[in-house]
Amino acid sequence: QVQLVESGGGLVQAGGSLGLSCAASVSISRLKVMGWYREDLGKERQLVAVILGDGIVRYGDSVKGRFTMSGDNAKNTMYLQMNNLKPEDTAVYYCYAVQLSPSGNDEYWGQGTQVTVSS
């Protein structure tokens, strides 16, 4: 079992910045996949950023150049720095992880944190 706890959401004006954190209950170096997704009302859950086993971070097209995903192995925490925020970035942001287990790939989600960008 992996617990993921997000923090750092809030309200910001367009053009501003916010940082999100996701604390994991296990060493993040043991996780096969880690990433961030977001979901707004009436819309499908959308990829924000994900890092696979190759260590390369992949970003959704709408956030490239503005968002940066990083991690701190010592703190078992990953981060999402969001700059130049736009109203369309408003959503609930979820931390996501996959851990390899004897039964296969187990997926885990955090509880979500609201990000609201005002125009």
Secondary structure as UniProt FT lines:
FT   STRAND          4..7
FT   STRAND          10..13
FT   TURN            14..15
FT   STRAND          18..24
FT   HELIX           28..30
FT   STRAND          33..39
FT   TURN            41..42
FT   STRAND          46..51
FT   TURN            53..54
FT   STRAND          57..59
FT   TURN            61..66
FT   STRAND          67..72
FT   HELIX           73..75
FT   STRAND          77..82
FT   HELIX           87..89
FT   STRAND          91..101
FT   TURN            102..103
FT   STRAND          104..109
FT   STRAND          113..118
//
